[in-house]
Amino acid sequence: MNTIAHTLEFETFWDWLLLHPNCILRAGTLTAILCDDDDLHWQFSTEDEAYYVQAIRGKRLIGEIMIEPDPVSYVQVQESDRQGEWIFELIAENQNERYPAYFFVMTHGLDDDEEPQGRAAIH
C-alpha cells in the first residue's frame, strides 16, 4: 500500500460520505462485507447514536452495517494497491490494540476542494 494520505475525525468522514454514495465500491466490518452492484444504491441514516449504511435493491434491503461511532478514534485514509480504489478505515483503539472496526473502499480519496469544512480534519 502507498503511504497514509491522512486521518480525519469520524463525523467529518460521515459528512463527506453522505455526499458520495455512488463512489462506494465496498463497505464492511471485520465479519461482513457489502459490495456495490449496478442495481444497488446506498442509503444512510442515524438512530439512537448509531449510524447505518444500507445496500438497497429497488425498495428491498439487501444488507446493512450499523456503525457505533464511540469506539472509532479516527478514520485513516490511504490509496489502495488496486488502481482507482481508496480505503477509508474507521480505526478503533483500546488499551491493548488498534484495529479497523469498519471500512469503506471508494473510487476516489478526499480532494482538497471536497474535504468537508464543517469539522476540522486532522492532517
Salt bridges, closest charged atoms under 4 A:
GLU11 OE1 - ARG119 NH2 3.99
ASP15 OD2 - ARG119 NH1 2.05
ASP37 OD2 - ARG57 NH2 3.93
ASP39 OD2 - ARG57 NE 2.75
GLU85 OE1 - ARG26 NH2 2.93
GLU85 OE2 - ARG82 NE 3.98
GLU93 OE2 - ARG98 NH1 3.96
GLU114 OE1 - HIS108 ND1 3.92
GLU115 OE2 - HIS123 NE2 3.33
